[in-house]
Amino acid sequence: MTSSFEGGNKSEECEHLIFTYGTLKRGEPNHGIITDSGQATFVGLARTIQKWPMVIASRYNIPYLLYSEGVGKNVIGEVYRVNNIMLSHMDELECHPKYYTRIKAEVEIIRDNINVQQSSSLILRPWIYFLQNFRPHLLDLPHLENYESKGAHGLEYVSSEETCDPEDIYS
């Protein structure tokens, strides 16, 4: 159960694991952000061990993982191995710590980048971007297990030049 790796070459930067659950996943509108730089490697499809409420909110229909452990569903997402530069870029993208808070939480790999189905359980502790400071009424929104921008929920993601203003959630 590790969340970071040391590269074999001393000149390599430390690598970290991140869990993506929304628009950064494969096939979603912002996936290119995480892969175009070549600083992220897909590890596998994963599911959170704890239940968390994932909701869609804001005028941009953004998926948020609310920091309320034990509420909601076991969320399905993707784990990526990233270097320090990409982690810093992700922090900037997610406006950490002003907007989202990056916290380690356990996930189970349910399909890796080699095997169609895991034969044995692999538990990791990647970084996950949670919305920690939210208004309680967000917990009343429908909780999702697996986000798709063009899902049955009918709330397609709207691209924006988001300002990292927490009040955007409620507009």
Z-matrix of the N, CA and C atoms (Angstrom, degrees):
N
C 1 1.445
C 2 1.518 1 109.32
N 3 1.298 2 114.86 1 82.67
C 4 1.456 3 119.35 2 -177.92
C 5 1.507 4 109.87 3 -121.22
N 6 1.297 5 116.85 4 152.32
C 7 1.460 6 119.31 5 179.08
C 8 1.515 7 112.10 6 -117.35
N 9 1.302 8 117.77 7 -0.30
C 10 1.462 9 119.46 8 175.44
C 11 1.512 10 109.27 9 -144.34
N 12 1.302 11 114.90 10 156.93
C 13 1.450 12 120.92 11 -177.56
C 14 1.512 13 108.92 12 -128.36
N 15 1.309 14 116.02 13 151.13
C 16 1.459 15 121.10 14 171.82
C 17 1.519 16 107.03 15 -102.25
N 18 1.300 17 117.66 16 130.82
C 19 1.456 18 121.35 17 178.67
C 20 1.516 19 110.70 18 -72.10
N 21 1.340 20 116.76 19 157.08
C 22 1.447 21 121.24 20 179.44
C 23 1.513 22 112.32 21 -70.56
N 24 1.299 23 117.63 22 -27.83
C 25 1.450 24 123.06 23 -179.42
C 26 1.523 25 108.68 24 -94.95
N 27 1.325 26 117.45 25 126.78
C 28 1.458 27 120.76 26 -176.09
C 29 1.523 28 112.61 27 -62.22
N 30 1.313 29 117.56 28 -21.08
C 31 1.465 30 119.84 29 179.96
C 32 1.526 31 112.12 30 -81.36
N 33 1.356 32 117.30 31 -12.02
C 34 1.459 33 120.15 32 178.89
C 35 1.521 34 110.05 33 -73.75
N 36 1.314 35 115.13 34 148.34
C 37 1.452 36 119.75 35 177.36
C 38 1.518 37 109.63 36 -80.35
N 39 1.321 38 115.87 37 156.24
C 40 1.456 39 121.58 38 175.46
C 41 1.522 40 108.85 39 -57.17
N 42 1.300 41 117.52 40 143.21
C 43 1.450 42 120.77 41 178.77
C 44 1.516 43 109.90 42 -112.29
N 45 1.314 44 115.09 43 150.59
C 46 1.461 45 123.19 44 -177.47
C 47 1.519 46 108.96 45 -127.71
N 48 1.309 47 116.07 46 159.68
C 49 1.451 48 121.66 47 172.83
C 50 1.518 49 108.91 48 -104.79
N 51 1.331 50 115.84 49 137.62
C 52 1.459 51 121.01 50 172.74
C 53 1.525 52 108.42 51 -128.04
N 54 1.311 53 115.72 52 148.95
C 55 1.460 54 123.42 53 178.51
C 56 1.524 55 107.23 54 -110.80
N 57 1.322 56 117.34 55 120.24
C 58 1.463 57 121.99 56 177.76
C 59 1.527 58 108.28 57 -106.24
N 60 1.307 59 116.52 58 138.98
C 61 1.470 60 120.53 59 -175.04
C 62 1.527 61 113.04 60 -129.72
N 63 1.337 62 117.51 61 -2.85
C 64 1.465 63 119.80 62 -173.92
C 65 1.507 64 113.72 63 -128.85
N 66 1.331 65 115.93 64 -123.16
C 67 1.467 66 121.48 65 -171.79
C 68 1.524 67 113.56 66 -72.68
N 69 1.331 68 118.61 67 -6.44
C 70 1.468 69 120.89 68 177.68
C 71 1.525 70 112.65 69 -90.54
N 72 1.328 71 118.04 70 -8.02
C 73 1.460 72 121.07 71 -179.70
C 74 1.538 73 110.70 72 -68.41
N 75 1.320 74 115.60 73 160.49
C 76 1.468 75 120.99 74 176.42
C 77 1.529 76 109.77 75 -56.71
N 78 1.326 77 115.98 76 136.19
C 79 1.456 78 121.12 77 179.11
C 80 1.518 79 114.20 78 83.20
N 81 1.325 80 117.37 79 -1.73
C 82 1.460 81 121.04 80 -179.39
C 83 1.536 82 110.05 81 -103.59
N 84 1.336 83 117.67 82 162.97
C 85 1.466 84 121.88 83 -169.84
C 86 1.527 85 117.12 84 -57.43
N 87 1.325 86 119.19 85 -31.44
C 88 1.464 87 120.91 86 -176.02
C 89 1.532 88 113.58 87 -107.07
N 90 1.322 89 117.08 88 15.76
C 91 1.465 90 119.77 89 -177.27
C 92 1.524 91 112.34 90 -58.54
N 93 1.324 92 117.70 91 -36.50
C 94 1.462 93 121.21 92 -179.57
C 95 1.514 94 113.54 93 -58.47
N 96 1.319 95 117.27 94 -27.92
C 97 1.464 96 120.63 95 179.73
C 98 1.518 97 111.10 96 -59.95
N 99 1.308 98 116.42 97 -38.63
C 100 1.466 99 119.98 98 -175.62
C 101 1.530 100 112.35 99 -86.38
N 102 1.324 101 117.70 100 -22.02
C 103 1.462 102 118.90 101 -174.76
C 104 1.524 103 115.04 102 -108.83
N 105 1.311 104 118.64 103 -24.79
C 106 1.460 105 120.75 104 -174.17
C 107 1.525 106 113.65 105 -63.48
N 108 1.306 107 117.37 106 -25.64
C 109 1.467 108 120.48 107 -178.02
C 110 1.526 109 112.37 108 -80.16
N 111 1.337 110 117.58 109 -15.52
C 112 1.460 111 120.30 110 -177.38
C 113 1.511 112 112.78 111 75.24
N 114 1.325 113 117.05 112 13.81
C 115 1.456 114 120.88 113 -178.57
C 116 1.521 115 112.43 114 -106.96
N 117 1.328 116 117.23 115 16.68
C 118 1.460 117 122.19 116 178.81
C 119 1.520 118 109.07 117 -136.45
N 120 1.318 119 115.61 118 134.59
C 121 1.456 120 121.74 119 178.84
C 122 1.525 121 108.84 120 -121.91
N 123 1.329 122 116.48 121 126.76
C 124 1.459 123 121.69 122 178.50
C 125 1.520 124 109.42 123 -65.21
N 126 1.328 125 116.91 124 128.48
C 127 1.466 126 122.81 125 177.47
C 128 1.522 127 110.15 126 -99.25
N 129 1.325 128 116.78 127 -47.22
C 130 1.452 129 119.17 128 179.23
C 131 1.514 130 113.29 129 170.53
N 132 1.330 131 113.84 130 169.17
C 133 1.447 132 122.29 131 173.69
C 134 1.520 133 107.05 132 -77.97
N 135 1.332 134 117.45 133 138.08
C 136 1.459 135 120.11 134 -174.94
C 137 1.527 136 110.86 135 -141.28
N 138 1.335 137 114.07 136 165.01
C 139 1.460 138 121.93 137 177.09
C 140 1.525 139 107.80 138 -133.34
N 141 1.325 140 116.45 139 137.63
C 142 1.459 141 119.58 140 179.07
C 143 1.530 142 109.91 141 -64.68
N 144 1.322 143 115.94 142 143.45
C 145 1.466 144 121.05 143 176.85
C 146 1.529 145 109.25 144 -72.77
N 147 1.319 146 116.37 145 -45.53
C 148 1.467 147 121.50 146 177.32
C 149 1.524 148 109.49 147 -86.59
N 150 1.309 149 115.44 148 156.73
C 151 1.456 150 120.59 149 174.31
C 152 1.524 151 108.45 150 -83.81
N 153 1.341 152 114.90 151 140.00
C 154 1.466 153 122.83 152 178.32
C 155 1.526 154 108.15 153 -139.05
N 156 1.332 155 118.54 154 147.57
C 157 1.463 156 119.93 155 176.04
C 158 1.534 157 110.89 156 -84.15
N 159 1.324 158 116.13 157 114.14
C 160 1.466 159 121.17 158 172.48
C 161 1.526 160 106.42 159 -103.44
N 162 1.328 161 115.62 160 122.84
C 163 1.459 162 121.38 161 -177.46
C 164 1.521 163 109.67 162 -128.96
N 165 1.319 164 115.37 163 163.41
C 166 1.461 165 121.11 164 173.92
C 167 1.528 166 106.40 165 -109.90
N 168 1.335 167 115.65 166 126.19
C 169 1.467 168 119.97 167 -177.35
C 170 1.522 169 110.20 168 -147.72
N 171 1.294 170 117.04 169 173.48
C 172 1.464 171 129.14 170 178.41
C 173 1.523 172 109.82 171 82.42
N 174 1.307 173 114.58 172 166.87
C 175 1.471 174 119.46 173 178.66
C 176 1.521 175 111.64 174 -68.62
N 177 1.339 176 117.30 175 -10.75
C 178 1.462 177 122.36 176 179.51
C 179 1.530 178 112.60 177 -98.66
N 180 1.334 179 117.48 178 0.45
C 181 1.473 180 121.95 179 -178.63
C 182 1.528 181 111.75 180 55.24
N 183 1.312 182 115.34 181 52.83
C 184 1.468 183 122.51 182 -178.66
C 185 1.524 184 109.86 183 -87.38
N 186 1.342 185 117.19 184 135.75
C 187 1.464 186 119.07 185 173.27
C 188 1.530 187 109.54 186 -78.15
N 189 1.318 188 115.92 187 130.12
C 190 1.461 189 122.02 188 178.50
C 191 1.524 190 109.29 189 -120.91
N 192 1.308 191 116.62 190 138.46
C 193 1.451 192 121.86 191 170.77
C 194 1.526 193 105.62 192 -101.86
N 195 1.330 194 115.12 193 108.18
C 196 1.457 195 120.82 194 -176.17
C 197 1.524 196 109.78 195 -80.62
N 198 1.321 197 116.13 196 138.67
C 199 1.459 198 120.52 197 -178.72
C 200 1.525 199 109.14 198 -81.93
N 201 1.333 200 114.28 199 82.60
C 202 1.455 201 122.81 200 178.03
C 203 1.530 202 106.68 201 -145.54
N 204 1.320 203 115.26 202 79.86
C 205 1.464 204 122.16 203 -173.93
C 206 1.523 205 111.54 204 -58.54
N 207 1.336 206 115.35 205 138.05
C 208 1.454 207 121.78 206 177.43
C 209 1.522 208 113.84 207 88.75
N 210 1.327 209 116.94 208 -6.31
C 211 1.460 210 122.06 209 178.11
C 212 1.524 211 107.01 210 -106.35
N 213 1.315 212 117.50 211 141.55
C 214 1.462 213 119.15 212 175.60
C 215 1.515 214 113.07 213 98.97
N 216 1.328 215 115.26 214 -135.82
C 217 1.472 216 121.78 215 -173.05
C 218 1.518 217 110.37 216 -134.26
N 219 1.326 218 115.67 217 166.66
C 220 1.458 219 121.23 218 169.94
C 221 1.526 220 105.49 219 -76.25
N 222 1.311 221 116.36 220 111.91
C 223 1.460 222 122.57 221 -170.69
C 224 1.533 223 110.95 222 -84.57
N 225 1.311 224 115.38 223 135.03
C 226 1.462 225 121.82 224 178.36
C 227 1.525 226 108.83 225 -95.35
N 228 1.327 227 115.73 226 135.85
C 229 1.458 228 121.12 227 178.75
C 230 1.510 229 110.55 228 -157.98
N 231 1.312 230 116.13 229 -161.41
C 232 1.460 231 122.11 230 -177.45
C 233 1.521 232 109.70 231 -126.93
N 234 1.323 233 115.08 232 142.21
C 235 1.460 234 120.94 233 177.04
C 236 1.525 235 108.10 234 -104.57
N 237 1.338 236 115.09 235 133.74
C 238 1.459 237 122.94 236 177.35
C 239 1.516 238 109.33 237 -125.50
N 240 1.317 239 115.32 238 145.73
C 241 1.466 240 121.90 239 171.99
C 242 1.523 241 105.75 240 -96.37
N 243 1.335 242 116.44 241 125.61
C 244 1.461 243 121.44 242 -177.50
C 245 1.526 244 109.48 243 -130.15
N 246 1.327 245 116.00 244 155.97
C 247 1.469 246 119.71 245 176.90
C 248 1.530 247 109.71 246 -90.71
N 249 1.313 248 116.46 247 178.67
C 250 1.467 249 121.48 248 -177.72
C 251 1.524 250 112.25 249 -58.96
N 252 1.328 251 116.96 250 -39.01
C 253 1.459 252 120.66 251 -179.35
C 254 1.525 253 110.55 252 -63.59
N 255 1.333 254 116.61 253 -45.87
C 256 1.462 255 120.25 254 -179.88
C 257 1.525 256 110.59 255 -68.00
N 258 1.323 257 118.53 256 -37.36
C 259 1.458 258 120.47 257 177.49
C 260 1.533 259 109.80 258 -61.39
N 261 1.312 260 116.41 259 -42.14
C 262 1.463 261 120.94 260 177.30
C 263 1.528 262 110.37 261 -63.34
N 264 1.331 263 116.50 262 -41.76
C 265 1.462 264 121.65 263 177.61
C 266 1.533 265 110.08 264 -62.55
N 267 1.339 266 116.42 265 -41.96
C 268 1.469 267 120.97 266 178.43
C 269 1.530 268 110.46 267 -63.30
N 270 1.333 269 116.33 268 -42.03
C 271 1.466 270 120.07 269 177.67
C 272 1.526 271 110.61 270 -58.37
N 273 1.324 272 115.72 271 -41.78
C 274 1.466 273 120.32 272 179.15
C 275 1.527 274 110.71 273 -66.78
N 276 1.317 275 116.40 274 -45.22
C 277 1.463 276 121.61 275 179.43
C 278 1.528 277 111.12 276 -59.71
N 279 1.328 278 116.41 277 -42.94
C 280 1.461 279 121.53 278 -177.16
C 281 1.530 280 112.23 279 -89.31
N 282 1.334 281 116.55 280 4.12
C 283 1.473 282 122.32 281 178.41
C 284 1.529 283 111.47 282 54.55
N 285 1.322 284 115.19 283 43.11
C 286 1.468 285 121.48 284 177.39
C 287 1.521 286 108.77 285 -79.84
N 288 1.290 287 120.63 286 131.37
C 289 1.470 288 129.28 287 5.77
C 290 1.527 289 114.05 288 -101.89
N 291 1.327 290 118.72 289 9.29
C 292 1.470 291 120.74 290 -176.35
C 293 1.528 292 112.29 291 -69.30
N 294 1.319 293 117.25 292 -38.87
C 295 1.463 294 122.00 293 -173.86
C 296 1.526 295 109.64 294 -107.71
N 297 1.318 296 115.86 295 -68.63
C 298 1.464 297 121.52 296 174.55
C 299 1.519 298 108.72 297 -95.81
N 300 1.324 299 115.27 298 158.44
C 301 1.455 300 121.56 299 174.17
C 302 1.516 301 107.44 300 -119.28
N 303 1.325 302 116.05 301 128.29
C 304 1.470 303 121.38 302 -179.73
C 305 1.529 304 108.05 303 -85.91
N 306 1.349 305 115.71 304 118.30
C 307 1.462 306 122.77 305 -176.38
C 308 1.519 307 108.32 306 -133.46
N 309 1.328 308 117.51 307 142.92
C 310 1.463 309 120.82 308 175.59
C 311 1.526 310 109.65 309 -82.52
N 312 1.333 311 115.13 310 137.02
C 313 1.460 312 121.64 311 177.14
C 314 1.532 313 107.99 312 -148.43
N 315 1.313 314 115.99 313 153.07
C 316 1.464 315 120.17 314 -176.65
C 317 1.521 316 112.75 315 -77.90
N 318 1.341 317 113.66 316 138.22
C 319 1.462 318 122.01 317 172.86
C 320 1.529 319 107.88 318 -133.18
N 321 1.313 320 114.71 319 155.53
C 322 1.456 321 121.30 320 176.23
C 323 1.521 322 108.36 321 -111.30
N 324 1.320 323 115.97 322 127.88
C 325 1.465 324 119.98 323 175.82
C 326 1.524 325 107.59 324 -71.24
N 327 1.326 326 116.35 325 123.91
C 328 1.459 327 120.44 326 179.34
C 329 1.523 328 111.87 327 -106.41
N 330 1.333 329 116.67 328 -16.14
C 331 1.465 330 121.73 329 173.92
C 332 1.514 331 106.48 330 -158.83
N 333 1.329 332 116.33 331 122.06
C 334 1.470 333 117.52 332 -179.54
C 335 1.518 334 110.13 333 -96.56
N 336 1.335 335 116.41 334 -177.06
C 337 1.460 336 120.13 335 -175.49
C 338 1.521 337 113.15 336 -78.78
N 339 1.330 338 117.29 337 2.01
C 340 1.461 339 121.15 338 178.34
C 341 1.523 340 110.68 339 -117.54
N 342 1.329 341 116.84 340 -50.67
C 343 1.466 342 122.07 341 -175.81
C 344 1.519 343 111.16 342 -89.95
N 345 1.323 344 115.87 343 143.80
C 346 1.449 345 120.66 344 175.60
C 347 1.530 346 109.44 345 -68.23
N 348 1.300 347 117.40 346 -40.32
C 349 1.463 348 122.19 347 178.73
C 350 1.518 349 108.09 348 -139.66
N 351 1.316 350 116.52 349 134.20
C 352 1.462 351 120.83 350 178.05
C 353 1.522 352 109.29 351 -66.16
N 354 1.314 353 117.70 352 133.83
C 355 1.462 354 121.00 353 176.91
C 356 1.519 355 110.73 354 -85.97
N 357 1.315 356 116.99 355 -25.14
C 358 1.457 357 120.32 356 176.72
C 359 1.520 358 108.64 357 -135.36
N 360 1.298 359 114.74 358 153.95
C 361 1.454 360 121.09 359 -175.65
C 362 1.525 361 111.27 360 -71.64
N 363 1.332 362 116.32 361 132.82
C 364 1.453 363 122.24 362 175.57
C 365 1.524 364 107.03 363 -123.48
N 366 1.335 365 115.57 364 115.01
C 367 1.456 366 121.82 365 -179.02
C 368 1.526 367 108.65 366 -102.82
N 369 1.334 368 115.97 367 129.97
C 370 1.465 369 122.82 368 178.16
C 371 1.524 370 108.87 369 -124.63
N 372 1.336 371 115.92 370 162.99
C 373 1.476 372 122.24 371 175.68
C 374 1.529 373 109.55 372 -123.58
N 375 1.326 374 116.82 373 76.26
C 376 1.467 375 119.38 374 179.11
C 377 1.522 376 111.06 375 -80.75
N 378 1.321 377 114.51 376 168.69
C 379 1.455 378 120.93 377 170.21
C 380 1.525 379 107.70 378 -73.86
N 381 1.333 380 115.94 379 140.07
C 382 1.458 381 121.94 380 175.46
C 383 1.525 382 106.97 381 -131.80
N 384 1.324 383 116.53 382 137.40
C 385 1.456 384 120.81 383 178.52
C 386 1.529 385 109.06 384 -90.28
N 387 1.341 386 115.14 385 111.92
C 388 1.456 387 123.08 386 -179.18
C 389 1.527 388 110.26 387 -107.58
N 390 1.308 389 115.21 388 150.37
C 391 1.454 390 120.82 389 168.64
C 392 1.527 391 105.71 390 -92.59
N 393 1.330 392 116.02 391 107.42
C 394 1.456 393 121.34 392 -175.09
C 395 1.518 394 112.49 393 -89.03
N 396 1.299 395 116.86 394 -41.15
C 397 1.463 396 120.87 395 -177.86
C 398 1.526 397 108.52 396 -100.97
N 399 1.318 398 114.88 397 98.18
C 400 1.462 399 119.58 398 -178.56
C 401 1.529 400 109.13 399 -137.13
N 402 1.315 401 114.10 400 157.48
C 403 1.465 402 119.57 401 176.92
C 404 1.525 403 108.69 402 -76.54
N 405 1.331 404 117.00 403 136.85
C 406 1.471 405 121.29 404 -174.96
C 407 1.526 406 115.17 405 -53.60
N 408 1.343 407 118.36 406 -28.55
C 409 1.466 408 119.03 407 -177.89
C 410 1.540 409 112.35 408 -64.06
N 411 1.328 410 118.40 409 -18.93
C 412 1.473 411 119.62 410 176.67
C 413 1.524 412 111.11 411 -62.72
N 414 1.318 413 117.38 412 -27.39
C 415 1.468 414 120.76 413 178.17
C 416 1.527 415 111.86 414 -66.91
N 417 1.340 416 117.11 415 -18.28
C 418 1.465 417 121.35 416 179.25
C 419 1.530 418 112.47 417 -81.21
N 420 1.336 419 117.62 418 -12.77
C 421 1.465 420 121.05 419 178.25
C 422 1.522 421 109.44 420 -70.52
N 423 1.339 422 118.23 421 157.00
C 424 1.471 423 120.16 422 177.60
C 425 1.533 424 111.06 423 -58.68
N 426 1.317 425 115.55 424 137.06
C 427 1.466 426 122.03 425 178.57
C 428 1.522 427 109.11 426 -93.50
N 429 1.333 428 115.52 427 130.87
C 430 1.461 429 121.79 428 -179.48
C 431 1.523 430 110.63 429 -101.76
N 432 1.321 431 115.42 430 150.31
C 433 1.463 432 121.13 431 173.19
C 434 1.526 433 109.90 432 -95.23
N 435 1.331 434 116.09 433 -38.84
C 436 1.457 435 121.72 434 -175.34
C 437 1.523 436 108.66 435 -140.56
N 438 1.327 437 116.99 436 116.58
C 439 1.460 438 121.62 437 -176.86
C 440 1.522 439 111.87 438 -82.62
N 441 1.333 440 115.00 439 136.51
C 442 1.459 441 123.49 440 168.73
C 443 1.521 442 106.22 441 -138.51
N 444 1.327 443 117.12 442 128.29
C 445 1.453 444 120.92 443 -177.54
C 446 1.527 445 111.85 444 -56.72
N 447 1.313 446 116.40 445 -38.85
C 448 1.459 447 120.64 446 -179.19
C 449 1.528 448 110.53 447 -104.24
N 450 1.346 449 115.67 448 37.97
C 451 1.457 450 121.40 449 -177.65
C 452 1.519 451 113.51 450 -76.47
N 453 1.330 452 114.05 451 177.90
C 454 1.465 453 122.08 452 -178.92
C 455 1.527 454 112.62 453 -62.69
N 456 1.323 455 117.51 454 -16.51
C 457 1.468 456 121.60 455 -179.80
C 458 1.529 457 111.85 456 -66.13
N 459 1.338 458 117.89 457 -20.53
C 460 1.462 459 121.95 458 177.44
C 461 1.522 460 115.02 459 74.06
N 462 1.328 461 117.59 460 14.91
C 463 1.469 462 121.99 461 -178.57
C 464 1.521 463 109.62 462 -112.92
N 465 1.327 464 116.08 463 72.60
C 466 1.461 465 120.96 464 -177.16
C 467 1.527 466 111.11 465 -64.93
N 468 1.321 467 115.46 466 136.90
C 469 1.459 468 122.84 467 -179.93
C 470 1.532 469 110.16 468 -59.14
N 471 1.336 470 115.68 469 138.96
C 472 1.456 471 122.63 470 178.29
C 473 1.527 472 107.16 471 -114.05
N 474 1.316 473 117.11 472 117.22
C 475 1.457 474 121.70 473 -179.79
C 476 1.520 475 110.03 474 -65.55
N 477 1.335 476 115.03 475 143.23
C 478 1.459 477 119.71 476 -179.13
C 479 1.519 478 110.02 477 -152.26
N 480 1.296 479 115.10 478 167.19
C 481 1.462 480 121.73 479 170.91
C 482 1.520 481 105.69 480 -98.20
N 483 1.328 482 115.65 481 69.05
C 484 1.464 483 121.29 482 -173.02
C 485 1.521 484 111.33 483 -57.13
N 486 1.294 485 115.53 484 143.56
C 487 1.452 486 121.80 485 -173.98
C 488 1.515 487 113.41 486 -98.48
N 489 1.299 488 118.56 487 3.22
C 490 1.460 489 122.43 488 -176.59
C 491 1.520 490 111.71 489 64.94
N 492 1.303 491 116.28 490 29.12
C 493 1.455 492 120.30 491 177.34
C 494 1.518 493 108.12 492 -94.35
N 495 1.333 494 118.75 493 114.31
C 496 1.453 495 121.18 494 -179.08
C 497 1.534 496 114.00 495 -55.39
N 498 1.299 497 117.73 496 -23.89
C 499 1.465 498 120.11 497 178.84
C 500 1.522 499 111.97 498 -69.64
N 501 1.349 500 118.35 499 -18.00
C 502 1.466 501 121.08 500 177.36
C 503 1.521 502 111.40 501 -60.10
N 504 1.313 503 117.37 502 -25.34
C 505 1.461 504 120.88 503 -178.88
C 506 1.524 505 110.61 504 -59.99
N 507 1.312 506 115.84 505 -35.49
C 508 1.457 507 120.70 506 -170.43
C 509 1.520 508 113.22 507 -97.73
N 510 1.344 509 117.37 508 3.43
C 511 1.470 510 118.24 509 -178.93
C 512 1.507 511 110.67 510 -101.80
